[in-house]
Structures are given as C-alpha cells and as structure tokens.
Amino acid sequence: MDGVVLYGSRVVIPLEMRKFVLDDLHVAHQGKERTLKRARQCVYWPIWQMTL
C-alpha cells in the first residue's frame, strides 16, 4: 500500500485525518468501549487514548 505507514498491523493516522477516522469508527454506534476496542485493533496514533 503506497504511502501507508503501519505500526505493527495498525494504520498510523496522520493528525489531519484523526477526526475523520474517529467519526467513521463512531458511525457504527457500538458504544464507547466497542468503538475504542475497534480503534485499538485497526488504527494508531501517539497518545491516542488521551484524545478519545
């Protein structure tokens, strides 16, 4: 995948894309814990827990 940075198996999300990614994860309306679990499985950014 050209231009995609991985942290292990998770995609590193650039600062300017974080709100979009969070909104997309939340669309499923699975509640906070399930949304956080899903985020931990597929995306990464430094100190992300503090921003959620």
NUDRENDREN-178175 format. One record per atom (N, C-alpha, C): residue number from 1; residue in three letters; atom name; x, y, z. Coordinates in steps of 0.2 Angstrom, whole numbers. Layout:
REM NUDRENDREN-178175
[node NUM; Ala; CA; [X; Y; Z]]
...
This chain:
REM NUDRENDREN-178175
[node 1; Met; N; [4; -6; 0]]
[node 1; Met; CA; [0; 0; 0]]
[node 1; Met; C; [4; 6; 0]]
[node 2; Asp; N; [4; 10; -5]]
[node 2; Asp; CA; [9; 16; -6]]
[node 2; Asp; C; [7; 21; -1]]
[node 3; Gly; N; [11; 24; 2]]
[node 3; Gly; CA; [10; 29; 7]]
[node 3; Gly; C; [7; 28; 13]]
[node 4; Val; N; [6; 22; 15]]
[node 4; Val; CA; [3; 20; 21]]
[node 4; Val; C; [8; 17; 26]]
[node 5; Val; N; [8; 20; 32]]
[node 5; Val; CA; [13; 19; 37]]
[node 5; Val; C; [9; 14; 42]]
[node 6; Leu; N; [13; 9; 44]]
[node 6; Leu; CA; [10; 4; 49]]
[node 6; Leu; C; [13; 4; 55]]
[node 7; Tyr; N; [10; 3; 61]]
[node 7; Tyr; CA; [13; 2; 67]]
[node 7; Tyr; C; [10; -5; 69]]
[node 8; Gly; N; [15; -10; 68]]
[node 8; Gly; CA; [13; -17; 68]]
[node 8; Gly; C; [8; -18; 63]]
[node 9; Ser; N; [2; -20; 64]]
[node 9; Ser; CA; [-3; -22; 59]]
[node 9; Ser; C; [-8; -16; 59]]
[node 10; Arg; N; [-7; -11; 63]]
[node 10; Arg; CA; [-12; -5; 63]]
[node 10; Arg; C; [-10; 1; 58]]
[node 11; Val; N; [-14; 4; 55]]
[node 11; Val; CA; [-13; 10; 51]]
[node 11; Val; C; [-11; 16; 55]]
[node 12; Val; N; [-6; 20; 54]]
[node 12; Val; CA; [-4; 26; 58]]
[node 12; Val; C; [-8; 31; 55]]
[node 13; Ile; N; [-12; 35; 59]]
[node 13; Ile; CA; [-17; 40; 56]]
[node 13; Ile; C; [-13; 47; 57]]
[node 14; Pro; N; [-13; 51; 51]]
[node 14; Pro; CA; [-10; 57; 52]]
[node 14; Pro; C; [-14; 62; 56]]
[node 15; Leu; N; [-12; 67; 59]]
[node 15; Leu; CA; [-15; 72; 63]]
[node 15; Leu; C; [-21; 74; 59]]
[node 16; Glu; N; [-21; 76; 53]]
[node 16; Glu; CA; [-26; 80; 50]]
[node 16; Glu; C; [-32; 75; 48]]
[node 17; Met; N; [-31; 68; 49]]
[node 17; Met; CA; [-36; 63; 47]]
[node 17; Met; C; [-39; 60; 53]]
[node 18; Arg; N; [-37; 62; 59]]
[node 18; Arg; CA; [-39; 59; 65]]
[node 18; Arg; C; [-47; 60; 67]]
[node 19; Lys; N; [-49; 66; 66]]
[node 19; Lys; CA; [-56; 67; 67]]
[node 19; Lys; C; [-61; 63; 62]]
[node 20; Phe; N; [-59; 63; 56]]
[node 20; Phe; CA; [-62; 59; 51]]
[node 20; Phe; C; [-63; 52; 53]]
[node 21; Val; N; [-57; 49; 55]]
[node 21; Val; CA; [-57; 42; 57]]
[node 21; Val; C; [-61; 41; 63]]
[node 22; Leu; N; [-61; 45; 68]]
[node 22; Leu; CA; [-65; 44; 74]]
[node 22; Leu; C; [-72; 44; 72]]
[node 23; Asp; N; [-74; 49; 68]]
[node 23; Asp; CA; [-81; 49; 66]]
[node 23; Asp; C; [-83; 43; 62]]
[node 24; Asp; N; [-79; 41; 58]]
[node 24; Asp; CA; [-80; 34; 54]]
[node 24; Asp; C; [-81; 28; 59]]
[node 25; Leu; N; [-77; 28; 64]]
[node 25; Leu; CA; [-77; 22; 69]]
[node 25; Leu; C; [-84; 23; 73]]
[node 26; His; N; [-86; 29; 74]]
[node 26; His; CA; [-92; 30; 78]]
[node 26; His; C; [-98; 29; 75]]
[node 27; Val; N; [-98; 29; 68]]
[node 27; Val; CA; [-104; 28; 64]]
[node 27; Val; C; [-108; 22; 66]]
[node 28; Ala; N; [-104; 17; 68]]
[node 28; Ala; CA; [-107; 10; 69]]
[node 28; Ala; C; [-112; 11; 76]]
[node 29; His; N; [-111; 16; 80]]
[node 29; His; CA; [-115; 17; 86]]
[node 29; His; C; [-114; 11; 90]]
[node 30; Gln; N; [-108; 8; 92]]
[node 30; Gln; CA; [-107; 2; 96]]
[node 30; Gln; C; [-106; 4; 103]]
[node 31; Gly; N; [-106; 10; 105]]
[node 31; Gly; CA; [-104; 12; 112]]
[node 31; Gly; C; [-97; 14; 112]]
[node 32; Lys; N; [-95; 17; 118]]
[node 32; Lys; CA; [-88; 19; 119]]
[node 32; Lys; C; [-83; 13; 119]]
[node 33; Glu; N; [-85; 8; 123]]
[node 33; Glu; CA; [-80; 3; 124]]
[node 33; Glu; C; [-79; -1; 117]]
[node 34; Arg; N; [-84; -3; 114]]
[node 34; Arg; CA; [-83; -6; 107]]
[node 34; Arg; C; [-80; -2; 102]]
[node 35; Thr; N; [-81; 5; 102]]
[node 35; Thr; CA; [-78; 9; 97]]
[node 35; Thr; C; [-70; 9; 99]]
[node 36; Leu; N; [-69; 10; 105]]
[node 36; Leu; CA; [-62; 10; 107]]
[node 36; Leu; C; [-58; 3; 106]]
[node 37; Lys; N; [-62; -2; 107]]
[node 37; Lys; CA; [-59; -9; 105]]
[node 37; Lys; C; [-57; -9; 98]]
[node 38; Arg; N; [-62; -7; 94]]
[node 38; Arg; CA; [-61; -7; 86]]
[node 38; Arg; C; [-55; -2; 84]]
[node 39; Ala; N; [-55; 3; 87]]
[node 39; Ala; CA; [-49; 8; 86]]
[node 39; Ala; C; [-43; 5; 87]]
[node 40; Arg; N; [-42; 2; 93]]
[node 40; Arg; CA; [-36; -1; 95]]
[node 40; Arg; C; [-34; -7; 90]]
[node 41; Gln; N; [-39; -10; 87]]
[node 41; Gln; CA; [-37; -16; 83]]
[node 41; Gln; C; [-35; -13; 76]]
[node 42; Cys; N; [-37; -7; 74]]
[node 42; Cys; CA; [-35; -6; 67]]
[node 42; Cys; C; [-32; 1; 66]]
[node 43; Val; N; [-31; 5; 70]]
[node 43; Val; CA; [-28; 12; 69]]
[node 43; Val; C; [-23; 13; 75]]
[node 44; Tyr; N; [-19; 18; 74]]
[node 44; Tyr; CA; [-14; 20; 79]]
[node 44; Tyr; C; [-12; 27; 78]]
[node 45; Trp; N; [-11; 31; 83]]
[node 45; Trp; CA; [-8; 37; 83]]
[node 45; Trp; C; [-5; 38; 90]]
[node 46; Pro; N; [1; 42; 91]]
[node 46; Pro; CA; [4; 43; 98]]
[node 46; Pro; C; [-1; 46; 102]]
[node 47; Ile; N; [-2; 43; 108]]
[node 47; Ile; CA; [-6; 46; 114]]
[node 47; Ile; C; [-13; 47; 112]]
[node 48; Trp; N; [-15; 42; 108]]
[node 48; Trp; CA; [-22; 42; 106]]
[node 48; Trp; C; [-27; 42; 111]]
[node 49; Gln; N; [-26; 38; 116]]
[node 49; Gln; CA; [-31; 37; 122]]
[node 49; Gln; C; [-33; 44; 125]]
[node 50; Met; N; [-28; 48; 125]]
[node 50; Met; CA; [-30; 55; 128]]
[node 50; Met; C; [-34; 59; 124]]
[node 51; Thr; N; [-35; 57; 117]]
[node 51; Thr; CA; [-39; 61; 113]]
[node 51; Thr; C; [-46; 59; 112]]
[node 52; Leu; N; [-47; 53; 115]]
[node 52; Leu; CA; [-54; 50; 114]]
[node 52; Leu; C; [-58; 51; 120]]
